[in-house]
Amino acid sequence: MAQATGWLRHYYLLLSWPPGSRYLSAARRLPPSPSLANALPALFPKARTNPSFSLSATLSSSSSRPSSHTTNGTSADISVSLSEFHLHNTLTKRKEPFRPKVPGKVGMYVCGITAYDLSHIGHARVSVFFDVLYRYLKHLNYEVVYVRNFTDVDDKIIARANELGEDPLSLSSFYCDEFLSDMVHLNCLPPTVEPRVSTHMNEIINMIKQILDNGYAYIVDGDVYFSVDKFPLYGQLSGRRLEDNQPGQRVAVDSRKQNPADFALWKSSKHGEPYWESPWGPGRPGWHIECSAMSSVYLGHSFDIHGGGVDLVFPHHENEIAQSCAACKESNIGYWVHNGFVDVGSEKMSKSLGNFVTIRQVIDLYHPLALRLFLIGTHYRSTINYSKVQLEASSDRLYYIFQTLLDCENSLVQYSKDLTTASIPKDIADCINKFQVEFEKSLADDVHTPVALAMFSEPFEAYQ
């Protein structure tokens, strides 16, 4: 019977583990999401009413790769051949075997939102993919420290606060909380830690001081700039050369710079803006230095995975590499991992283009797990085209999955007295075993969720 419940565990791996307790207070601030269907107010209602059976407990405690099962009363050995996990590395432009720096442990940093508005589907894609990766690493029995930051000090936040006549830090705090509410609905597990820029100023200032001391930056009228000419490997992540950069293209034009591509580590304060004291005068940090400093606080200068959307490859992550190496020559990230865009028509969904759809707008119309299913239905490095038709299809598929799981539970209740020895038909057992093997292979191949999801159809059809 462990074999019969084992494949359900894989479903939980992708979609349906409950959120952590740190998100529950955020969830209570919002009205309930639309129910999946009136007929399914909960996933497994009979498990809640039958004290002798708990499928969720079974999924939590039983092995995800059971060693044996019984078919028609006869024990059969199961040996699931696990493929080595390969992950695509943006730095090397290829899939590589995943080898963490410390055996059994993984450090992962993901760039979070800039909190000045409700988060859109592009943000949801980042969060959901790295949540799946986080779950999968835990499934492989790694001890994972997952850090995802909030940028709560930024030019965009200040501009929006000025428009609304609000305090920038209060505005960003509000939208950080709204983001956490969205994560509850999408069933994203909370990261190990979620640092905010505003509470890490000392660490940021200390890193800038180290970069200056090492000769990679210069001061101009209270501003501190990183000198890209001092870092010969600049461009290694994005493949861009300095001569390819156009002044003003995602880097502010400033005649005081030694090179137009130089970027700000510290910005001197302007009237009406929040500021912090520093050795160079009052001001605030540049965007790029924030992540370098916070990742080093929680993971050190050498860790395994640094991730985010593909739009961050340049300049954000390129600049992170430069300044982190300038601060500490031992700085090294094992794998740079980036998910693709969500497009609307032929354009990237973004707030700057005004073509975005918020997470909140979607889950007002569809069950949040339908959105999650839609997002993982495409390989994470490929572009997704936002489509109401595809969301409708994801909703239908989700209902089918949940209804079949409910039917499975009704059948499993009769085996509540002995889950490890109850017999199941050999054809179903073989189908489930095949599912487990193929499911593991698909996730081991660069977290190929579309193939993993396709694996669900055979066990469901076999059951029915």
C-alpha positions, 0 to 999 in steps of 0.5 A: 500500500505504501507503493499506492500512496507513494505516487500521490506524494509526488503530486504533493511535491509539485502542487499541494503541500500546505504553506508554512506557519509563517505565512498563515497570518498573512493569509488571514488578511485576505478573503478565501480564494474561490473554491476549486468546486462546490463538490470539493471543499477540501482535498480529502474530506474523508481523511478528516472524518475517519480517525483511523486513516490520514492520507496526509500523514501517510504522505508525510511519513512514508518513503517517497521511494518505497522499497517494496509493495504487494501485488495480489498478496505477494511481496515484490521488490521495487528498485527505483533507478534515480538519475543524477540531478542535472541543472542548467547553469547560465554561467556555463550555458549548459546542464551540469551534474548538481554537486553542492559545495558541502555534501548534503547541504544546499545554499540557495539565494533568489532575488525577490520583488521590488515592493512598490505594487501588487505582484504580477504573473511574472513574479509568480513564475519566479516564486513557483519555479524556485519553490518547486526546486526547493521542494525537489532538493528537500525531496532529495534529502538535502538540507536547504537554506533558501534565502529570498530577499525583499527590495524595500529601498529603491528608486521605483518605491520612492517614485511610487510613494511620492505619487501617492503621498506616502512614506516609502518604507511604509509603502514597501512594507505593505506590498511585502505583506501583500506578496506573502499573501499571494505566496500563501494562495500559490502554496509556496513554502516559506524560504528559510529567511526573507531579509529586507534591505532596510534592515541590512544597511550595516552589512551593505555599507561594510561590503562597499567599504571592502570594495573601495579598500580593494580598489574596485570603486571610487567616490564622487560627491558622496556617491560611490561607483563600481569601476567595471574596468577594474574587473576583467571578467565583467560580462562573463555571465551575460556574454556582453562586452563593455563596448556593447553597452549603450549609455542609458541602457539600464545604467544611469547616465552620469558624466561624473563616471569614469566609464558609462557602464560603472554602476552605483554602490551608494547614492547620496541622499536627495531631499525627501528621500529616505537615507542612512548615514555612511562614511561617504555621507547620508544616502542609500544603497544601489540596487545591485549591492543589496543582494550581494551583501544579503546573500553573503550574510546568510550563505557566505561568499561561496554557495550553490545556487543564485537564481531569478528571472532571466531579465536579471542576468544583465545588469543585476546578476552581472554586477553582483558577480563583479562586486562580490568578487571585488569584496571577496576574492573567494566569492563563488556561486556554483549554479546561476539559474534563471527562469524565462519570461511570461509574455503577453502577446509578443511582449514581456509582461512587466509593470514598465510596459503596463501589460501586466496581470496581477496574481490577485486578478488571476486568483479572483477568477481561477483557483490558485493551484490552477495558476500554479499548474499553468506556470509549471506546465512549461519548462522553466527556461522557456517563455510562457504566453499568458492565455486565458484559454490555457488557464481554463485548461489548467483549471479543468485539469486540476479538477480532474486531478483532485477528483481522482485523488478523492476517488483514490482516497475513498478506495484507500480507506478500506486499507487503513488497518494495514497500509504496508501489506494490503494488496493492489492489482499488479497492473496498477502497481506496475503502472505506479512503479513506472510513474515513479521512475519516470517522474524522478527522471523528469525532475532530475533532468533540469527540473522538467516539470511538464514531463513530470506532470504528463506522468500523472495521466497513466496512474489516473487512467489505470485507477479509473 
